[in-house]
Amino acid sequence: MIPVRRISLPLILMLIGSLVLVSGCIDTTPPDDYPAWNLTLVGDGETVLTHPEIRALPAAEGYGYSVSTVGIKHGPNHYRGVLLADLVQAAGGAEENDLIYVSAEDGYLWVFGMDQVRGEGFFTFDENLKEVPPPPLRVILAYEQDKRPLPLDEGGPLRLIIITESPDVITEGSPWVKWVDRVEVQKR
């Protein structure tokens, strides 16, 4: 007769729990397949970019940290995406007085001046929400958050984010457009 070793119930539960945690931490979705989402650029004409085409454009990275109009902080997180300025150029460019309309699938719209496209004209705050002089800022259309595809519940697959080199700079959250599907240059 072969002796049978008994494994304790706590050990079995611990092993099952470990497997569940590990399986939840591994993203098996190839980035080029996530998600089926298009971005329409409107300017001199109309161009539609797929998510893989957007990811193939030159990328910018930095920290984004925002505060909502009711004082809820979001972040800091590390983001990767395409500069809004590059998307404006891809749409045919813009003059200093033109406006850039960034809209979302749910109908939300934010209008940027060219100063903001360049990262200027935003209010910045410290951890106590005291206004501080703005460091260099960049506006990106993010597709990654903390080296993973931007989750849908965080505004993905494409979300406008204001980034900086420092994780402790907070910006207004209103221009952080979620679920972006259109960037349009409005000539003035």
Secondary structure, 3 states (H helix, E strand, C coil): CCCCCCCCHHHHHHHHHHHHHHHHHCCCCCHHHCCCCEEEEECCCEEEEEHHHHHCCCCEEEEEEEECCCCCEEEEEEEEEEEHHHHHHHCCCCCCCCEEEEEECCCCEEEEEHHHHCCCCCCEECCCCCEECCCCCEEEEEEEECCEECCHHHCCCCEEEEEECCCCCEEECCCCCCCEEEEEEECC
